[in-house]
Structure formats: structure tokens, C-alpha cells
């Protein structure tokens, strides 16, 4: 008989929580004004964390704030993009909403990407909007992105092996394309909204979903499931 107790849950949030006003089309078609989107996004995520929190000893939330929809500039910026973002407000409100949950640890990263630790695995999390692509899923561009990151980080590790635990990664985790796919080196999570008319023009289609998986401290990842919502 095999018994394995899951004591810790990690929630990875990689952006696209709001539509924002980055395009004229969105200003016309958004269901709610952006301030309302910010409030409702924070409340919705807080409710989901409150649902799962009683079932785990500890819940770690990893929230990368920089993405493309929440930005406050016409074009994506580089420096301080994670702070000059409506997602920064979503994260701050989410932290306040969950402050009473003693077993929830909120980690807000106002930056482009961050290495996080999950049961012995190191994930490099990022929204993914800096990967260039056109029509469908840009497999080649993703491969190039992961390769460049690995090469640059390897050089730093060779200079100082102690940096390995902070900058090395086993897998690259992102969102952005609203479509779930997964291989050994990188993974894209499903989108709660699913694809929209813009995605369909670019050759992508997926129902609303949520991606989950388990991580064993010795054997790594298993039981990935892309739930259809």
C-alpha cells in the first residue's frame, strides 16, 4: 500500500488576470472598466485560495506581476514593468484579502521572471509575452527563449556555484497563449478565460481550464491534469 500525503500546495500566477486598456478594441469590448477588473480579480483569486487553504499545511502563492495586459504604458517597458502594472494592485489586494489565513504565504514578484522552489524542483516562472510569435504556438521561439535563459544562467553558475539554487531552473513555466501544453523543459498553463477572438485569429483554440500537477521530492513531476472548467 502506497500512501503519500500532500502537505504543501503552490499556486503559480503568471498574469493576464485583467484585459486592461492596451488596445482600442479592448476599451470597447471589456465587460468592466479596468479598476473593477482589478478588484474582482483579487476577490476571485482570494476566494479560491480560501477554498484550498484548509486542506494543506501550507499554501505558497507565487505571483509574477509583469505581463502585457496589465501594463500602464502603450508599449511594454523593461525597467520597473512589474511595478508600473495593474497586476501589482491585484497582488497587493490579494495579500490583504488573505492576511487572516495563517498558513498562506503570499509571494509577489514585481519583475519579469523569478525562480521559485517547489518540493525540490526549481521553476523559472514568467508570463511569456516577450517570446516572439505569430500564428499558433511559437514552438521555435519558446525553444530559443529557454535555451538563451539556460545558457546565460549556466555562465553565472559556473562563476559562483552557490547561485545555482537561486538562478538555475529545471523547467520554464508561463502562460500568455491561453492554451495548455507541456514538455520536459517548459510548460504553459491553461487559461481560466480560454481563448478569445484574437487567439482564434492566431490559430489557437482552447476551452477555459486550469493546469495542476504533483511534485515528488525524488521523482519529480507526475499526474499533470488540464482541467476543463
Secondary structure as GFF3:
##gff-version 3
##sequence-region A 1 229
A	DSSP	beta_strand	8	13	.	.	.	ID=ss1
A	DSSP	alpha_helix	24	29	.	.	.	ID=ss2
A	DSSP	alpha_helix	34	53	.	.	.	ID=ss3
A	DSSP	beta_strand	58	64	.	.	.	ID=ss4
A	DSSP	alpha_helix	86	97	.	.	.	ID=ss5
A	DSSP	beta_strand	104	109	.	.	.	ID=ss6
A	DSSP	beta_strand	113	118	.	.	.	ID=ss7
A	DSSP	beta_strand	121	126	.	.	.	ID=ss8
A	DSSP	alpha_helix	139	159	.	.	.	ID=ss9
A	DSSP	three_ten_helix	161	163	.	.	.	ID=ss10
A	DSSP	alpha_helix	164	167	.	.	.	ID=ss11
A	DSSP	beta_strand	171	174	.	.	.	ID=ss12
A	DSSP	beta_strand	181	182	.	.	.	ID=ss13
A	DSSP	beta_strand	186	188	.	.	.	ID=ss14
A	DSSP	alpha_helix	197	201	.	.	.	ID=ss15
A	DSSP	beta_strand	209	216	.	.	.	ID=ss16
A	DSSP	beta_strand	220	228	.	.	.	ID=ss17
###
